[in-house]
Amino acid sequence: MALPKPQPIDPDDGTPIVSKYKADDFICAPADAKGVSYRLTFRCIPDIEKGIDQIVASNRFPFSTRGDVIRWCIREGLRALNQMEPVISVQKRVDMVDSLMVEEAAHSSFMHIFDVLEENVSKYMADQAPKQALRVLAMARHNFESMPEGHWRERYLEELHKRFGQLLATGKGVTIAPNHKG
């Protein structure tokens, strides 16, 4: 699973730049549901290569590699060409595979976050630092509550309650504070 892109920072004033785009709209599966993929090789002028690298480095789009950019460009180019002159197209299947990959990535991220959260809470509890464990849980709850309304927001909050409800209940009023053992 690819790591999420860092939030871009305005080079002039150092403030975070809020993304204008949904990451799901940019995910293009590198393989189909059976793991089959083909390698395409082509030549381009140096400025196209440089432009692709600048897009990746900008962190303004959820692309991590040149391949991510190129797959998206090809998918969108095929979609545009099909709208200009309809031809026999596999676009529906491409969109379906991409949708499945988005769901798989979302679920994988969900599981990873809770595995890491459980590991951190367990370490703090083993270190006799329940306030630190509660602080981590409070930060997680705050972040989950800040997610857009919908399935994943509810799913994260439900899982947080399911796994840590008892511990959270004992720490009513715990605030998100600077790190200190407690």
C-alpha positions in Angstrom: 0.0 0.0 0.0 1.4 3.4 -0.9 1.8 6.0 1.8 -0.4 9.0 1.6 1.1 12.1 0.0 2.3 14.8 2.4 0.1 17.9 2.5 1.6 20.5 0.2 3.0 23.7 1.8 2.7 27.2 0.3 6.3 28.1 -0.5 5.7 31.8 0.2 4.2 31.6 3.7 4.6 28.0 4.8 0.9 27.4 5.3 -0.7 24.1 4.4 -2.5 24.0 1.0 -5.9 22.4 1.3 -6.4 19.8 -1.5 -9.1 20.7 -4.0 -9.4 17.2 -5.3 -10.7 13.8 -4.1 -7.8 11.3 -4.1 -10.2 8.6 -5.4 -10.6 10.4 -8.7 -6.9 10.0 -9.4 -6.4 6.3 -8.6 -5.8 4.2 -11.6 -5.1 0.5 -10.9 -1.7 -0.7 -12.0 -3.2 -4.2 -12.5 -6.6 -5.8 -12.8 -8.4 -7.8 -10.1 -6.4 -10.9 -11.0 -3.1 -9.0 -10.8 -2.5 -8.9 -14.5 -0.8 -5.9 -16.0 1.2 -4.9 -19.1 4.3 -2.7 -19.3 4.0 0.0 -21.9 7.2 1.7 -23.2 7.2 4.9 -25.3 9.3 7.9 -25.9 8.6 11.5 -25.1 10.4 14.8 -25.1 12.4 15.7 -22.0 9.9 18.4 -21.0 7.1 15.9 -20.7 9.2 13.8 -18.4 10.1 16.9 -16.4 6.4 17.9 -16.2 5.5 14.5 -14.9 8.2 14.7 -12.2 7.0 18.2 -11.3 3.4 17.0 -10.8 4.6 14.2 -8.5 6.9 16.5 -6.5 4.3 19.2 -6.1 2.2 17.0 -3.7 -0.8 18.8 -5.0 -2.2 15.6 -6.5 -2.3 12.1 -4.9 0.4 10.7 -7.3 3.4 9.0 -5.8 5.1 7.9 -9.0 5.5 8.7 -12.6 3.4 5.6 -13.3 0.5 7.0 -11.3 0.5 10.1 -13.4 0.9 8.3 -16.7 -1.9 5.8 -15.9 -4.3 8.6 -15.0 -3.4 10.6 -18.1 -3.9 7.5 -20.4 -7.2 6.7 -18.7 -8.5 10.3 -19.0 -7.2 10.5 -22.6 -9.0 7.4 -23.6 -12.2 8.7 -21.9 -11.9 12.0 -23.8 -11.2 10.2 -27.2 -14.2 8.0 -26.6 -16.4 11.0 -26.0 -15.1 12.6 -29.2 -15.7 9.5 -31.4 -17.4 6.6 -29.7 -15.5 3.4 -30.4 -15.7 -0.1 -28.8 -14.4 0.7 -25.4 -13.4 -1.1 -22.2 -13.8 2.1 -20.2 -16.6 0.6 -18.0 -14.3 -2.3 -17.0 -11.4 0.1 -16.4 -13.7 2.3 -14.1 -14.9 -0.8 -12.3 -11.3 -2.1 -11.6 -10.3 1.4 -10.4 -13.4 1.6 -8.1 -12.5 -1.8 -6.6 -8.9 -0.7 -6.1 -10.1 2.5 -4.3 -12.2 0.4 -2.0 -9.4 -2.0 -1.3 -7.0 0.9 -0.6 -9.5 2.5 1.7 -10.1 -0.7 3.6 -6.4 -1.5 3.8 -5.7 2.0 5.2 -8.5 1.6 7.7 -7.0 -1.7 9.0 -3.5 -0.3 9.1 -4.5 2.8 11.1 -6.2 0.6 13.7 -3.3 -1.8 13.8 -0.9 1.1 14.5 -3.3 2.7 17.0 -3.6 -0.5 18.9 0.2 -1.0 18.9 0.7 2.6 20.3 -2.0 2.3 22.9 -0.6 -1.1 24.0 2.9 0.3 24.4 1.7 3.2 26.5 -0.3 0.9 28.7 2.7 -1.4 29.1 4.8 1.7 30.0 2.3 2.5 32.8 1.3 5.7 30.8 -2.5 5.5 30.5 -2.8 9.3 30.0 -0.5 9.1 26.9 -2.7 6.2 25.6 -5.8 8.3 26.1 -4.1 11.3 24.5 -3.4 9.2 21.4 -7.0 8.0 21.3 -8.3 11.5 21.8 -6.3 12.7 18.8 -7.5 9.8 16.7 -11.1 10.5 17.7 -10.7 14.2 16.8 -9.3 13.3 13.4 -12.0 10.7 12.7 -14.7 13.3 13.7 -13.1 15.8 11.3 -13.5 13.4 8.4 -16.3 14.2 5.9 -19.7 12.7 6.7 -20.2 9.3 5.3 -19.4 5.6 5.4 -15.7 5.8 6.3 -16.2 8.5 9.0 -18.8 6.3 10.7 -16.8 3.2 10.3 -13.7 4.7 11.9 -15.7 6.0 14.9 -17.5 2.7 15.3 -14.2 0.8 15.2 -12.6 3.2 17.7 -15.5 2.7 20.1 -15.5 -1.1 19.5 -11.7 -1.5 20.2 -11.2 1.3 22.8 -14.6 2.2 24.2 -13.9 1.0 27.7 -10.5 2.8 27.9 -12.1 6.0 26.4 -14.9 5.9 28.9 -12.3 5.9 31.8 -10.6 9.0 30.3 -13.6 11.4 30.0 -12.3 14.9 29.6 -8.8 13.9 28.3 -7.7 16.7 26.0 -5.2 16.7 23.2 -2.1 18.1 24.9 1.6 18.1 24.2 3.5 14.9 24.7 4.3 14.0 28.3 4.2 10.7 30.1 1.3 10.3 32.4 
